[in-house]
Amino acid sequence: MSTTIKEIRAPLFAIIIGMFMVLLNMTAMNVAIPKLMNTFQSPLSIMQWATTGYILAEAAIIPVAGWLTALAAGACSFWQSPSLQSALFFAHSQLTLSNLYCFAYFKV
C-alpha cells in the first residue's frame, strides 16, 4: 500500500502549521516576560518558572497526541471524513486568529 503526495498533503500542512504555532507561542511567552513581571508584580525567577511550565505543558501533549493517533489508526475513514477535516481546519484557524489578536492587543 503506497501513499501518494496528494494523500499526505493535508496532514503535513496541519503539522507544519501546528509546529509554527508552538514556536510562535513559545517566542511570545519569552518576549512577554517583562510585561508579565510588571502585571503580576513578580520577580524574574517566578516568571521563568511560569514560562518553563507553559513549555512543559505544551511538550506533554506531544506523546499524548501520538498515542491517540495510534489508538485511532484503525478508524482511517473517520480521520478522512470531511466533517472532521473541517473541524480541525476551524480549530487551527481560531488558534491562529486568537494568537494574532493577543499579539496585536498586548503589543508583544
N, C-alpha and C positions, 0 to 999 in steps of 0.2 A: 504494500500500500504506500504509494508515493504521495507526497504533499506538494501542491503547486504553490507558486508565489501568490496567486490570487486568494488562496485559502488562508494564508498566514498574514496577509497584508493588514487586515483589521486588528487582529490581536497584537501584532507587532507595533502598530501605530498606537494602540492603547497603552502598551508597556512603555514606549518611548515618552508619551505624554505624562504617564504616571511618574516615571523616574524624574522627568523635568520638574514636575510639581513638588516632589520630595526635595530636590535640590533647592528649588525656589523657597520652599518653606523653611528649610534649614538656614539658608542665607538670610532670610528676613528675620528669623529668630535671633541670629547672631548680630545683625545690624541694629535690631531694636533693643539691645541690652541697655544702652544709656537711657533711653526713654522709659523702659520698664523700671530701671533703678529710680528714676525721678518720680514716676507714677506711684510705685509701691513703697517708696522711701526705704529701699532695701540696699544692703551693701552688694558689691560686685560678686562676692563669693556665693551669696544666695541666688543671684540671677544666673550665675554659671551653672548651679545645680538645677535650676528650672530649665535651662537650655539643654543640659545633659539628659534630664528626664524626658523632655519633649522628643529628643532624637532617639532615645532608647524605646520610647513608646511607638514611634514610627517604625523602628527596626524590628520590634517584636511582632509586628503584623506580617512581615515578610514570610516567615516559616508557616504561620497560620494560613496565609493565603495559598501557599504551596500545598499544604495539607488538604485544604478544602478543594483545591483544583484536582488533586489526585483522587480525592474521595468522590468527586462528581464526574470523573473522567468517563465512567460508563454511560453517562447520560449526554452523549455528544449532541444528540438532536436538540436537547434543551439549551446548550450553550450557543447553538447556531440559530435559535429562534429569533425572529425579527423583534419581538416584544422585549426580550432580554437585551439585545443589542441596542435598542432604542433607550432602554432604561439606563444602561451603562454609559451611553453617549450623553444622556441628560445629566447623570451624576458627575461625569468628568467636566461637562460644561459649567455646571453650578459651582463645582470646586474652583475651577479656573476663574470664573467671574467673581466669586466671593473673595478669592485671594487678591485679584486685581483691585477690587473695591477697598480692601484693607490697606493695600499699598498706597492707593491714592488718598484715602481718608487720613491715615496716620502719617503720610509723607515719610515713609521709611526709606 
